[in-house]
Amino acid sequence: MLRIALALAAMGSATAASAGTPWIAPTEDPYSAAAITSGRIVHAETRLERAVANGSTLPEVRLNLAQVYHATGRSAAATGLYQDVLAAPDVELVLANGEVAGSHALAQRGLAREGQFASR
């Protein structure tokens, strides 16, 4: 089952979901993908951390917060969020660029990237 969500995750894409996607993207940017891609990292971090503090276990929230932590040099915090995603059920997500990817695959890519930077 495809989970409809706008997630930036570890993809790094600045493009919006494609016009052919059969849904309307939320205007409020609930996963802060637009904030991240437009460089409003502090705004995205505040919203995503608030969502986690309020009990959100959505992989979209955790993957995007991990992206923020990665972008701001907090590899250990990002790693913890990727591990949280892997401990939850795998769901398919629609990324900001319109591609579809599994939450586990995105978390594994993020972990690989964090490991790459940690070993330098």
Biopython code that builds the backbone (N, CA, C, O; Angstrom):
import numpy as np
from Bio.PDB.StructureBuilder import StructureBuilder

atoms = [
    (1, "MET", "N", (0.838, -1.171, 0.000)),
    (1, "MET", "CA", (0.000, 0.000, 0.000)),
    (1, "MET", "C", (0.888, 1.241, 0.000)),
    (1, "MET", "O", (1.850, 1.324, 0.763)),
    (2, "LEU", "N", (0.564, 2.184, -0.844)),
    (2, "LEU", "CA", (1.342, 3.414, -0.970)),
    (2, "LEU", "C", (0.856, 4.424, 0.047)),
    (2, "LEU", "O", (-0.332, 4.743, 0.092)),
    (3, "ARG", "N", (1.744, 4.916, 0.844)),
    (3, "ARG", "CA", (1.404, 5.935, 1.828)),
    (3, "ARG", "C", (1.666, 7.276, 1.188)),
    (3, "ARG", "O", (2.792, 7.558, 0.779)),
    (4, "ILE", "N", (0.655, 8.102, 1.094)),
    (4, "ILE", "CA", (0.791, 9.402, 0.454)),
    (4, "ILE", "C", (1.347, 10.394, 1.466)),
    (4, "ILE", "O", (0.709, 10.725, 2.465)),
    (5, "ALA", "N", (2.545, 10.852, 1.177)),
    (5, "ALA", "CA", (3.204, 11.807, 2.050)),
    (5, "ALA", "C", (4.236, 12.559, 1.246)),
    (5, "ALA", "O", (4.778, 12.043, 0.269)),
    (6, "LEU", "N", (4.502, 13.763, 1.657)),
    (6, "LEU", "CA", (5.547, 14.541, 1.016)),
    (6, "LEU", "C", (6.737, 14.539, 1.952)),
    (6, "LEU", "O", (6.772, 15.283, 2.932)),
    (7, "ALA", "N", (7.708, 13.702, 1.645)),
    (7, "ALA", "CA", (8.880, 13.575, 2.506)),
    (7, "ALA", "C", (10.127, 13.943, 1.740)),
    (7, "ALA", "O", (10.292, 13.555, 0.583)),
    (8, "LEU", "N", (10.989, 14.678, 2.367)),
    (8, "LEU", "CA", (12.254, 15.024, 1.737)),
    (8, "LEU", "C", (13.243, 13.893, 1.935)),
    (8, "LEU", "O", (13.947, 13.508, 1.000)),
    (9, "ALA", "N", (13.299, 13.377, 3.105)),
    (9, "ALA", "CA", (14.204, 12.300, 3.484)),
    (9, "ALA", "C", (15.630, 12.633, 3.085)),
    (9, "ALA", "O", (16.034, 13.794, 3.139)),
    (10, "ALA", "N", (16.384, 11.641, 2.692)),
    (10, "ALA", "CA", (17.794, 11.845, 2.394)),
    (10, "ALA", "C", (18.026, 12.073, 0.912)),
    (10, "ALA", "O", (19.154, 11.925, 0.442)),
    (11, "MET", "N", (17.018, 12.421, 0.180)),
    (11, "MET", "CA", (17.134, 12.548, -1.262)),
    (11, "MET", "C", (17.776, 13.868, -1.682)),
    (11, "MET", "O", (18.490, 13.914, -2.684)),
    (12, "GLY", "N", (17.531, 14.934, -0.935)),
    (12, "GLY", "CA", (18.154, 16.202, -1.255)),
    (12, "GLY", "C", (17.557, 16.908, -2.454)),
    (12, "GLY", "O", (18.191, 17.813, -2.996)),
    (13, "SER", "N", (16.383, 16.540, -2.885)),
    (13, "SER", "CA", (15.780, 17.159, -4.061)),
    (13, "SER", "C", (15.040, 18.430, -3.694)),
    (13, "SER", "O", (14.400, 18.499, -2.645)),
    (14, "ALA", "N", (15.123, 19.425, -4.542)),
    (14, "ALA", "CA", (14.434, 20.684, -4.291)),
    (14, "ALA", "C", (13.183, 20.828, -5.137)),
    (14, "ALA", "O", (12.552, 21.885, -5.118)),
    (15, "THR", "N", (12.812, 19.812, -5.868)),
    (15, "THR", "CA", (11.648, 19.928, -6.726)),
    (15, "THR", "C", (10.402, 19.447, -6.034)),
    (15, "THR", "O", (10.467, 18.603, -5.141)),
    (16, "ALA", "N", (9.267, 19.977, -6.440)),
    (16, "ALA", "CA", (7.984, 19.584, -5.865)),
    (16, "ALA", "C", (7.531, 18.273, -6.482)),
    (16, "ALA", "O", (8.098, 17.806, -7.469)),
    (17, "ALA", "N", (6.514, 17.695, -5.894)),
    (17, "ALA", "CA", (5.954, 16.455, -6.432)),
    (17, "ALA", "C", (5.481, 16.691, -7.858)),
    (17, "ALA", "O", (5.004, 17.772, -8.203)),
    (18, "SER", "N", (5.621, 15.669, -8.669)),
    (18, "SER", "CA", (5.271, 15.819, -10.080)),
    (18, "SER", "C", (3.788, 16.037, -10.266)),
    (18, "SER", "O", (2.980, 15.625, -9.434)),
    (19, "ALA", "N", (3.430, 16.686, -11.360)),
    (19, "ALA", "CA", (2.040, 16.991, -11.658)),
    (19, "ALA", "C", (1.227, 15.727, -11.880)),
    (19, "ALA", "O", (0.008, 15.748, -11.712)),
    (20, "GLY", "N", (1.871, 14.626, -12.253)),
    (20, "GLY", "CA", (1.153, 13.388, -12.514)),
    (20, "GLY", "C", (0.787, 12.613, -11.258)),
    (20, "GLY", "O", (0.098, 11.596, -11.341)),
    (21, "THR", "N", (1.237, 13.076, -10.097)),
    (21, "THR", "CA", (0.920, 12.392, -8.850)),
    (21, "THR", "C", (-0.560, 12.570, -8.554)),
    (21, "THR", "O", (-1.047, 13.701, -8.561)),
    (22, "PRO", "N", (-1.302, 11.479, -8.292)),
    (22, "PRO", "CA", (-2.758, 11.565, -8.137)),
    (22, "PRO", "C", (-3.212, 12.022, -6.752)),
    (22, "PRO", "O", (-4.021, 11.353, -6.109)),
    (23, "TRP", "N", (-2.699, 13.146, -6.300)),
    (23, "TRP", "CA", (-3.132, 13.719, -5.039)),
    (23, "TRP", "C", (-2.737, 15.182, -5.005)),
    (23, "TRP", "O", (-1.961, 15.641, -5.843)),
    (24, "ILE", "N", (-3.257, 15.899, -4.062)),
    (24, "ILE", "CA", (-2.924, 17.314, -3.915)),
    (24, "ILE", "C", (-2.035, 17.457, -2.692)),
    (24, "ILE", "O", (-2.412, 17.056, -1.591)),
    (25, "ALA", "N", (-0.872, 18.021, -2.887)),
    (25, "ALA", "CA", (0.079, 18.186, -1.788)),
    (25, "ALA", "C", (-0.508, 19.121, -0.736)),
    (25, "ALA", "O", (-1.126, 20.128, -1.083)),
    (26, "PRO", "N", (-0.327, 18.806, 0.528)),
    (26, "PRO", "CA", (-0.842, 19.685, 1.573)),
    (26, "PRO", "C", (-0.178, 21.040, 1.508)),
    (26, "PRO", "O", (1.022, 21.142, 1.252)),
    (27, "THR", "N", (-0.954, 22.079, 1.741)),
    (27, "THR", "CA", (-0.416, 23.434, 1.653)),
    (27, "THR", "C", (0.359, 23.828, 2.898)),
    (27, "THR", "O", (1.144, 24.775, 2.852)),
    (28, "GLU", "N", (0.164, 23.137, 4.001)),
    (28, "GLU", "CA", (0.824, 23.524, 5.229)),
    (28, "GLU", "C", (2.194, 22.891, 5.419)),
    (28, "GLU", "O", (2.857, 23.180, 6.415)),
    (29, "ASP", "N", (2.633, 22.057, 4.526)),
    (29, "ASP", "CA", (3.954, 21.431, 4.586)),
    (29, "ASP", "C", (4.153, 20.677, 5.905)),
    (29, "ASP", "O", (5.065, 21.004, 6.666)),
    (30, "PRO", "N", (3.310, 19.669, 6.188)),
    (30, "PRO", "CA", (3.347, 19.003, 7.492)),
    (30, "PRO", "C", (4.652, 18.273, 7.802)),
    (30, "PRO", "O", (4.928, 17.991, 8.968)),
    (31, "TYR", "N", (5.444, 17.968, 6.809)),
    (31, "TYR", "CA", (6.699, 17.262, 7.046)),
    (31, "TYR", "C", (7.901, 18.165, 6.814)),
    (31, "TYR", "O", (9.038, 17.693, 6.801)),
    (32, "SER", "N", (7.663, 19.453, 6.632)),
    (32, "SER", "CA", (8.695, 20.483, 6.483)),
    (32, "SER", "C", (9.619, 20.270, 5.297)),
    (32, "SER", "O", (10.738, 20.785, 5.291)),
    (33, "ALA", "N", (9.177, 19.525, 4.295)),
    (33, "ALA", "CA", (10.006, 19.310, 3.113)),
    (33, "ALA", "C", (10.292, 20.618, 2.388)),
    (33, "ALA", "O", (11.430, 20.869, 1.991)),
    (34, "ALA", "N", (9.277, 21.449, 2.211)),
    (34, "ALA", "CA", (9.478, 22.723, 1.520)),
    (34, "ALA", "C", (10.398, 23.636, 2.315)),
    (34, "ALA", "O", (11.229, 24.339, 1.741)),
    (35, "ALA", "N", (10.252, 23.627, 3.625)),
    (35, "ALA", "CA", (11.127, 24.456, 4.460)),
    (35, "ALA", "C", (12.580, 24.012, 4.327)),
    (35, "ALA", "O", (13.484, 24.845, 4.258)),
    (36, "ILE", "N", (12.803, 22.711, 4.292)),
    (36, "ILE", "CA", (14.169, 22.198, 4.165)),
    (36, "ILE", "C", (14.746, 22.559, 2.797)),
    (36, "ILE", "O", (15.867, 23.058, 2.709)),
    (37, "THR", "N", (13.990, 22.310, 1.739)),
    (37, "THR", "CA", (14.518, 22.564, 0.399)),
    (37, "THR", "C", (14.721, 24.047, 0.126)),
    (37, "THR", "O", (15.535, 24.415, -0.721)),
    (38, "SER", "N", (13.988, 24.903, 0.837)),
    (38, "SER", "CA", (14.161, 26.341, 0.625)),
    (38, "SER", "C", (15.187, 26.944, 1.582)),
    (38, "SER", "O", (15.395, 28.157, 1.593)),
    (39, "GLY", "N", (15.834, 26.084, 2.393)),
    (39, "GLY", "CA", (16.899, 26.562, 3.267)),
    (39, "GLY", "C", (16.424, 27.076, 4.618)),
    (39, "GLY", "O", (17.222, 27.636, 5.369)),
    (40, "ARG", "N", (15.159, 26.904, 4.944)),
    (40, "ARG", "CA", (14.639, 27.354, 6.243)),
    (40, "ARG", "C", (14.807, 26.216, 7.254)),
    (40, "ARG", "O", (13.833, 25.683, 7.787)),
    (41, "ILE", "N", (16.056, 25.866, 7.498)),
    (41, "ILE", "CA", (16.408, 24.713, 8.319)),
    (41, "ILE", "C", (15.943, 24.886, 9.763)),
    (41, "ILE", "O", (15.422, 23.939, 10.353)),
    (42, "VAL", "N", (16.119, 26.063, 10.341)),
    (42, "VAL", "CA", (15.724, 26.291, 11.734)),
    (42, "VAL", "C", (14.216, 26.128, 11.875)),
    (42, "VAL", "O", (13.743, 25.509, 12.828)),
    (43, "HIS", "N", (13.462, 26.679, 10.932)),
    (43, "HIS", "CA", (12.002, 26.537, 10.941)),
    (43, "HIS", "C", (11.614, 25.064, 10.848)),
    (43, "HIS", "O", (10.760, 24.594, 11.599)),
    (44, "ALA", "N", (12.239, 24.343, 9.931)),
    (44, "ALA", "CA", (11.938, 22.920, 9.763)),
    (44, "ALA", "C", (12.280, 22.152, 11.031)),
    (44, "ALA", "O", (11.492, 21.326, 11.491)),
    (45, "GLU", "N", (13.439, 22.418, 11.590)),
    (45, "GLU", "CA", (13.858, 21.712, 12.803)),
    (45, "GLU", "C", (12.865, 21.946, 13.937)),
    (45, "GLU", "O", (12.480, 21.001, 14.625)),
    (46, "THR", "N", (12.455, 23.177, 14.136)),
    (46, "THR", "CA", (11.504, 23.501, 15.200)),
    (46, "THR", "C", (10.204, 22.732, 15.025)),
    (46, "THR", "O", (9.702, 22.141, 15.982)),
    (47, "ARG", "N", (9.653, 22.731, 13.820)),
    (47, "ARG", "CA", (8.384, 22.046, 13.566)),
    (47, "ARG", "C", (8.529, 20.534, 13.724)),
    (47, "ARG", "O", (7.675, 19.888, 14.331)),
    (48, "LEU", "N", (9.599, 19.974, 13.184)),
    (48, "LEU", "CA", (9.782, 18.525, 13.241)),
    (48, "LEU", "C", (10.064, 18.058, 14.665)),
    (48, "LEU", "O", (9.538, 17.029, 15.089)),
    (49, "GLU", "N", (10.876, 18.789, 15.401)),
    (49, "GLU", "CA", (11.140, 18.423, 16.797)),
    (49, "GLU", "C", (9.865, 18.514, 17.630)),
    (49, "GLU", "O", (9.644, 17.691, 18.519)),
    (50, "ARG", "N", (9.027, 19.509, 17.348)),
    (50, "ARG", "CA", (7.754, 19.630, 18.050)),
    (50, "ARG", "C", (6.874, 18.419, 17.755)),
    (50, "ARG", "O", (6.225, 17.889, 18.657)),
    (51, "ALA", "N", (6.851, 17.981, 16.504)),
    (51, "ALA", "CA", (6.052, 16.815, 16.130)),
    (51, "ALA", "C", (6.527, 15.570, 16.874)),
    (51, "ALA", "O", (5.710, 14.796, 17.372)),
    (52, "VAL", "N", (7.840, 15.372, 16.952)),
    (52, "VAL", "CA", (8.391, 14.216, 17.673)),
    (52, "VAL", "C", (8.058, 14.327, 19.163)),
    (52, "VAL", "O", (7.671, 13.338, 19.787)),
    (53, "ALA", "N", (8.205, 15.521, 19.733)),
    (53, "ALA", "CA", (7.900, 15.725, 21.149)),
    (53, "ALA", "C", (6.426, 15.451, 21.447)),
    (53, "ALA", "O", (6.074, 15.028, 22.548)),
    (54, "ASN", "N", (5.576, 15.697, 20.460)),
    (54, "ASN", "CA", (4.146, 15.446, 20.620)),
    (54, "ASN", "C", (3.770, 14.005, 20.327)),
    (54, "ASN", "O", (2.587, 13.664, 20.304)),
    (55, "GLY", "N", (4.769, 13.153, 20.100)),
    (55, "GLY", "CA", (4.517, 11.728, 19.950)),
    (55, "GLY", "C", (4.456, 11.199, 18.535)),
    (55, "GLY", "O", (4.115, 10.034, 18.336)),
    (56, "SER", "N", (4.775, 12.012, 17.549)),
    (56, "SER", "CA", (4.734, 11.533, 16.170)),
    (56, "SER", "C", (5.765, 10.426, 15.948)),
    (56, "SER", "O", (6.937, 10.565, 16.296)),
    (57, "THR", "N", (5.304, 9.343, 15.371)),
    (57, "THR", "CA", (6.205, 8.258, 14.987)),
    (57, "THR", "C", (6.234, 8.107, 13.472)),
    (57, "THR", "O", (6.748, 7.112, 12.960)),
    (58, "LEU", "N", (5.689, 9.079, 12.752)),
    (58, "LEU", "CA", (5.656, 9.016, 11.295)),
    (58, "LEU", "C", (7.073, 9.007, 10.727)),
    (58, "LEU", "O", (7.902, 9.829, 11.118)),
    (59, "PRO", "N", (7.355, 8.088, 9.814)),
    (59, "PRO", "CA", (8.698, 8.065, 9.232)),
    (59, "PRO", "C", (9.008, 9.356, 8.468)),
    (59, "PRO", "O", (10.168, 9.763, 8.396)),
    (60, "GLU", "N", (7.992, 9.999, 7.900)),
    (60, "GLU", "CA", (8.212, 11.256, 7.182)),
    (60, "GLU", "C", (8.832, 12.300, 8.099)),
    (60, "GLU", "O", (9.750, 13.022, 7.708)),
    (61, "VAL", "N", (8.324, 12.371, 9.308)),
    (61, "VAL", "CA", (8.828, 13.341, 10.284)),
    (61, "VAL", "C", (10.248, 12.978, 10.692)),
    (61, "VAL", "O", (11.131, 13.836, 10.708)),
    (62, "ARG", "N", (10.468, 11.731, 11.014)),
    (62, "ARG", "CA", (11.786, 11.303, 11.496)),
    (62, "ARG", "C", (12.852, 11.369, 10.399)),
    (62, "ARG", "O", (13.988, 11.762, 10.665)),
    (63, "LEU", "N", (12.501, 10.994, 9.191)),
    (63, "LEU", "CA", (13.467, 11.068, 8.089)),
    (63, "LEU", "C", (13.844, 12.513, 7.779)),
    (63, "LEU", "O", (15.013, 12.813, 7.536)),
    (64, "ASN", "N", (12.866, 13.398, 7.788)),
    (64, "ASN", "CA", (13.171, 14.795, 7.497)),
    (64, "ASN", "C", (13.953, 15.453, 8.623)),
    (64, "ASN", "O", (14.828, 16.282, 8.370)),
    (65, "LEU", "N", (13.644, 15.090, 9.867)),
    (65, "LEU", "CA", (14.424, 15.625, 10.981)),
    (65, "LEU", "C", (15.859, 15.087, 10.918)),
    (65, "LEU", "O", (16.808, 15.808, 11.227)),
    (66, "ALA", "N", (16.013, 13.839, 10.525)),
    (66, "ALA", "CA", (17.364, 13.293, 10.341)),
    (66, "ALA", "C", (18.108, 14.073, 9.265)),
    (66, "ALA", "O", (19.306, 14.323, 9.401)),
    (67, "GLN", "N", (17.412, 14.462, 8.195)),
    (67, "GLN", "CA", (18.031, 15.266, 7.145)),
    (67, "GLN", "C", (18.502, 16.611, 7.698)),
    (67, "GLN", "O", (19.589, 17.081, 7.362)),
    (68, "VAL", "N", (17.678, 17.227, 8.545)),
    (68, "VAL", "CA", (18.050, 18.496, 9.175)),
    (68, "VAL", "C", (19.283, 18.299, 10.055)),
    (68, "VAL", "O", (20.225, 19.089, 10.000)),
    (69, "TYR", "N", (19.270, 17.245, 10.864)),
    (69, "TYR", "CA", (20.414, 16.978, 11.735)),
    (69, "TYR", "C", (21.675, 16.718, 10.911)),
    (69, "TYR", "O", (22.759, 17.173, 11.275)),
    (70, "HIS", "N", (21.537, 15.996, 9.815)),
    (70, "HIS", "CA", (22.695, 15.759, 8.942)),
    (70, "HIS", "C", (23.223, 17.084, 8.397)),
    (70, "HIS", "O", (24.428, 17.333, 8.410)),
    (71, "ALA", "N", (22.315, 17.925, 7.923)),
    (71, "ALA", "CA", (22.714, 19.204, 7.320)),
    (71, "ALA", "C", (23.384, 20.130, 8.320)),
    (71, "ALA", "O", (24.157, 21.010, 7.940)),
    (72, "THR", "N", (23.089, 19.932, 9.595)),
    (72, "THR", "CA", (23.669, 20.793, 10.625)),
    (72, "THR", "C", (24.762, 20.088, 11.424)),
    (72, "THR", "O", (25.133, 20.539, 12.507)),
    (73, "GLY", "N", (25.278, 18.976, 10.887)),
    (73, "GLY", "CA", (26.440, 18.324, 11.465)),
    (73, "GLY", "C", (26.184, 17.478, 12.701)),
    (73, "GLY", "O", (27.110, 17.225, 13.472)),
    (74, "ARG", "N", (24.956, 17.037, 12.907)),
    (74, "ARG", "CA", (24.636, 16.214, 14.081)),
    (74, "ARG", "C", (24.381, 14.776, 13.646)),
    (74, "ARG", "O", (23.249, 14.292, 13.652)),
    (75, "SER", "N", (25.458, 14.115, 13.271)),
    (75, "SER", "CA", (25.396, 12.764, 12.730)),
    (75, "SER", "C", (24.803, 11.759, 13.707)),
    (75, "SER", "O", (24.006, 10.913, 13.303)),
    (76, "ALA", "N", (25.171, 11.829, 14.978)),
    (76, "ALA", "CA", (24.668, 10.861, 15.961)),
    (76, "ALA", "C", (23.156, 10.987, 16.116)),
    (76, "ALA", "O", (22.454, 9.980, 16.214)),
    (77, "ALA", "N", (22.656, 12.212, 16.139)),
    (77, "ALA", "CA", (21.208, 12.417, 16.261)),
    (77, "ALA", "C", (20.490, 11.900, 15.017)),
    (77, "ALA", "O", (19.430, 11.283, 15.120)),
    (78, "ALA", "N", (21.067, 12.151, 13.847)),
    (78, "ALA", "CA", (20.475, 11.653, 12.602)),
    (78, "ALA", "C", (20.447, 10.133, 12.598)),
    (78, "ALA", "O", (19.449, 9.529, 12.203)),
    (79, "THR", "N", (21.533, 9.515, 13.034)),
    (79, "THR", "CA", (21.624, 8.054, 13.075)),
    (79, "THR", "C", (20.526, 7.468, 13.951)),
    (79, "THR", "O", (19.902, 6.474, 13.581)),
    (80, "GLY", "N", (20.286, 8.068, 15.096)),
    (80, "GLY", "CA", (19.232, 7.593, 15.989)),
    (80, "GLY", "C", (17.861, 7.632, 15.340)),
    (80, "GLY", "O", (17.057, 6.718, 15.524)),
    (81, "LEU", "N", (17.592, 8.681, 14.586)),
    (81, "LEU", "CA", (16.297, 8.790, 13.904)),
    (81, "LEU", "C", (16.176, 7.756, 12.780)),
    (81, "LEU", "O", (15.109, 7.175, 12.585)),
    (82, "TYR", "N", (17.252, 7.531, 12.053)),
    (82, "TYR", "CA", (17.214, 6.502, 11.004)),
    (82, "TYR", "C", (16.949, 5.128, 11.623)),
    (82, "TYR", "O", (16.214, 4.321, 11.055)),
    (83, "GLN", "N", (17.542, 4.866, 12.774)),
    (83, "GLN", "CA", (17.315, 3.587, 13.445)),
    (83, "GLN", "C", (15.870, 3.459, 13.926)),
    (83, "GLN", "O", (15.303, 2.367, 13.895)),
    (84, "ASP", "N", (15.269, 4.568, 14.370)),
    (84, "ASP", "CA", (13.850, 4.567, 14.745)),
    (84, "ASP", "C", (12.979, 4.162, 13.562)),
    (84, "ASP", "O", (12.041, 3.379, 13.710)),
    (85, "VAL", "N", (13.295, 4.699, 12.394)),
    (85, "VAL", "CA", (12.517, 4.390, 11.186)),
    (85, "VAL", "C", (12.651, 2.911, 10.849)),
    (85, "VAL", "O", (11.669, 2.267, 10.479)),
    (86, "LEU", "N", (13.858, 2.370, 10.973)),
    (86, "LEU", "CA", (14.063, 0.951, 10.676)),
    (86, "LEU", "C", (13.351, 0.032, 11.668)),
    (86, "LEU", "O", (13.004, -1.098, 11.322)),
    (87, "ALA", "N", (13.134, 0.498, 12.878)),
    (87, "ALA", "CA", (12.444, -0.305, 13.891)),
    (87, "ALA", "C", (10.927, -0.322, 13.678)),
    (87, "ALA", "O", (10.230, -1.158, 14.254)),
    (88, "ALA", "N", (10.422, 0.583, 12.865)),
    (88, "ALA", "CA", (8.989, 0.672, 12.578)),
    (88, "ALA", "C", (8.683, -0.072, 11.275)),
    (88, "ALA", "O", (9.603, -0.427, 10.539)),
    (89, "PRO", "N", (7.405, -0.309, 10.986)),
    (89, "PRO", "CA", (7.060, -0.957, 9.714)),
    (89, "PRO", "C", (7.522, -0.130, 8.508)),
    (89, "PRO", "O", (7.530, 1.101, 8.545)),
    (90, "ASP", "N", (7.900, -0.830, 7.456)),
    (90, "ASP", "CA", (8.329, -0.182, 6.213)),
    (90, "ASP", "C", (7.097, 0.322, 5.465)),
    (90, "ASP", "O", (6.148, -0.434, 5.256)),
    (91, "VAL", "N", (7.105, 1.585, 5.063)),
    (91, "VAL", "CA", (6.011, 2.154, 4.280)),
    (91, "VAL", "C", (6.587, 2.848, 3.060)),
    (91, "VAL", "O", (7.720, 3.328, 3.086)),
    (92, "GLU", "N", (5.802, 2.900, 1.987)),
    (92, "GLU", "CA", (6.221, 3.619, 0.796)),
    (92, "GLU", "C", (5.842, 5.085, 0.948)),
    (92, "GLU", "O", (4.741, 5.412, 1.392)),
    (93, "LEU", "N", (6.762, 5.956, 0.576)),
    (93, "LEU", "CA", (6.557, 7.390, 0.684)),
    (93, "LEU", "C", (6.737, 8.045, -0.666)),
    (93, "LEU", "O", (7.559, 7.609, -1.471)),
    (94, "VAL", "N", (5.973, 9.086, -0.914)),
    (94, "VAL", "CA", (6.172, 9.908, -2.100)),
    (94, "VAL", "C", (7.120, 11.022, -1.683)),
    (94, "VAL", "O", (6.822, 11.795, -0.773)),
    (95, "LEU", "N", (8.252, 11.098, -2.347)),
    (95, "LEU", "CA", (9.270, 12.087, -2.007)),
    (95, "LEU", "C", (8.953, 13.435, -2.630)),
    (95, "LEU", "O", (8.075, 13.545, -3.486)),
    (96, "ALA", "N", (9.664, 14.443, -2.199)),
    (96, "ALA", "CA", (9.457, 15.804, -2.697)),
    (96, "ALA", "C", (9.644, 15.901, -4.208)),
    (96, "ALA", "O", (9.062, 16.776, -4.848)),
    (97, "ASN", "N", (10.454, 15.006, -4.785)),
    (97, "ASN", "CA", (10.687, 15.040, -6.230)),
    (97, "ASN", "C", (9.710, 14.159, -7.002)),
    (97, "ASN", "O", (9.840, 14.004, -8.216)),
    (98, "GLY", "N", (8.720, 13.575, -6.294)),
    (98, "GLY", "CA", (7.712, 12.750, -6.939)),
    (98, "GLY", "C", (8.045, 11.275, -6.995)),
    (98, "GLY", "O", (7.185, 10.470, -7.351)),
    (99, "GLU", "N", (9.260, 10.895, -6.655)),
    (99, "GLU", "CA", (9.639, 9.484, -6.645)),
    (99, "GLU", "C", (9.004, 8.791, -5.445)),
    (99, "GLU", "O", (8.637, 9.431, -4.459)),
    (100, "VAL", "N", (8.882, 7.479, -5.550)),
    (100, "VAL", "CA", (8.365, 6.671, -4.447)),
    (100, "VAL", "C", (9.504, 5.828, -3.910)),
    (100, "VAL", "O", (10.262, 5.233, -4.676)),
    (101, "ALA", "N", (9.624, 5.776, -2.585)),
    (101, "ALA", "CA", (10.674, 4.983, -1.957)),
    (101, "ALA", "C", (10.166, 4.458, -0.618)),
    (101, "ALA", "O", (9.316, 5.078, 0.023)),
    (102, "GLY", "N", (10.692, 3.321, -0.209)),
    (102, "GLY", "CA", (10.344, 2.756, 1.083)),
    (102, "GLY", "C", (11.068, 3.479, 2.202)),
    (102, "GLY", "O", (12.208, 3.917, 2.041)),
    (103, "SER", "N", (10.398, 3.599, 3.333)),
    (103, "SER", "CA", (11.009, 4.289, 4.469)),
    (103, "SER", "C", (12.275, 3.580, 4.944)),
    (103, "SER", "O", (13.228, 4.233, 5.370)),
    (104, "HIS", "N", (12.291, 2.251, 4.873)),
    (104, "HIS", "CA", (13.491, 1.516, 5.298)),
    (104, "HIS", "C", (14.658, 1.767, 4.343)),
    (104, "HIS", "O", (15.794, 1.932, 4.787)),
    (105, "ALA", "N", (14.394, 1.796, 3.060)),
    (105, "ALA", "CA", (15.461, 2.063, 2.091)),
    (105, "ALA", "C", (16.047, 3.458, 2.309)),
    (105, "ALA", "O", (17.261, 3.647, 2.228)),
    (106, "LEU", "N", (15.184, 4.426, 2.585)),
    (106, "LEU", "CA", (15.665, 5.789, 2.827)),
    (106, "LEU", "C", (16.494, 5.857, 4.105)),
    (106, "LEU", "O", (17.528, 6.522, 4.150)),
    (107, "ALA", "N", (16.033, 5.165, 5.139)),
    (107, "ALA", "CA", (16.788, 5.160, 6.398)),
    (107, "ALA", "C", (18.141, 4.475, 6.216)),
    (107, "ALA", "O", (19.149, 4.928, 6.759)),
    (108, "GLN", "N", (18.161, 3.382, 5.451)),
    (108, "GLN", "CA", (19.430, 2.688, 5.212)),
    (108, "GLN", "C", (20.390, 3.572, 4.426)),
    (108, "GLN", "O", (21.588, 3.592, 4.709)),
    (109, "ARG", "N", (19.873, 4.302, 3.443)),
    (109, "ARG", "CA", (20.731, 5.245, 2.703)),
    (109, "ARG", "C", (21.275, 6.318, 3.627)),
    (109, "ARG", "O", (22.447, 6.686, 3.551)),
    (110, "GLY", "N", (20.409, 6.818, 4.504)),
    (110, "GLY", "CA", (20.845, 7.838, 5.452)),
    (110, "GLY", "C", (21.914, 7.312, 6.385)),
    (110, "GLY", "O", (22.902, 7.996, 6.651)),
    (111, "LEU", "N", (21.723, 6.095, 6.887)),
    (111, "LEU", "CA", (22.735, 5.495, 7.762)),
    (111, "LEU", "C", (24.058, 5.299, 7.039)),
    (111, "LEU", "O", (25.124, 5.535, 7.608)),
    (112, "ALA", "N", (23.990, 4.873, 5.795)),
    (112, "ALA", "CA", (25.216, 4.687, 5.013)),
    (112, "ALA", "C", (25.934, 6.019, 4.833)),
    (112, "ALA", "O", (27.160, 6.089, 4.918)),
    (113, "ARG", "N", (25.170, 7.061, 4.586)),
    (113, "ARG", "CA", (25.761, 8.389, 4.412)),
    (113, "ARG", "C", (26.382, 8.867, 5.715)),
    (113, "ARG", "O", (27.484, 9.416, 5.707)),
    (114, "GLU", "N", (25.692, 8.666, 6.835)),
    (114, "GLU", "CA", (26.244, 9.097, 8.124)),
    (114, "GLU", "C", (27.524, 8.317, 8.435)),
    (114, "GLU", "O", (28.488, 8.890, 8.944)),
    (115, "GLY", "N", (27.541, 7.007, 8.129)),
    (115, "GLY", "CA", (28.729, 6.204, 8.344)),
    (115, "GLY", "C", (29.889, 6.661, 7.481)),
    (115, "GLY", "O", (31.043, 6.636, 7.910)),
    (116, "GLN", "N", (29.575, 7.082, 6.251)),
    (116, "GLN", "CA", (30.602, 7.582, 5.337)),
    (116, "GLN", "C", (31.274, 8.816, 5.910)),
    (116, "GLN", "O", (32.498, 8.941, 5.862)),
    (117, "PHE", "N", (30.473, 9.733, 6.455)),
    (117, "PHE", "CA", (31.050, 10.957, 6.984)),
    (117, "PHE", "C", (31.751, 10.717, 8.317)),
    (117, "PHE", "O", (32.730, 11.392, 8.634)),
    (118, "ALA", "N", (31.259, 9.768, 9.088)),
    (118, "ALA", "CA", (31.876, 9.483, 10.390)),
    (118, "ALA", "C", (33.252, 8.840, 10.219)),
    (118, "ALA", "O", (34.107, 8.967, 11.096)),
    (119, "SER", "N", (33.471, 8.154, 9.100)),
    (119, "SER", "CA", (34.739, 7.451, 8.917)),
    (119, "SER", "C", (35.826, 8.300, 8.280)),
    (119, "SER", "O", (36.950, 7.836, 8.090)),
    (120, "ARG", "N", (35.501, 9.514, 7.958)),
    (120, "ARG", "CA", (36.510, 10.375, 7.319)),
    (120, "ARG", "C", (37.522, 10.885, 8.292)),
    (120, "ARG", "O", (38.433, 11.620, 7.908)),
]
sb = StructureBuilder()
sb.init_structure("model")
sb.init_model(0)
sb.init_chain("A")
sb.init_seg("    ")
for serial, (resi, resn, name, xyz) in enumerate(atoms, 1):
    if name == "N":
        sb.init_residue(resn, " ", resi, " ")
    sb.init_atom(name, np.array(xyz, "f"), 0.0, 1.0, " ", f" {name:<3s}", serial, name[0])
structure = sb.get_structure()
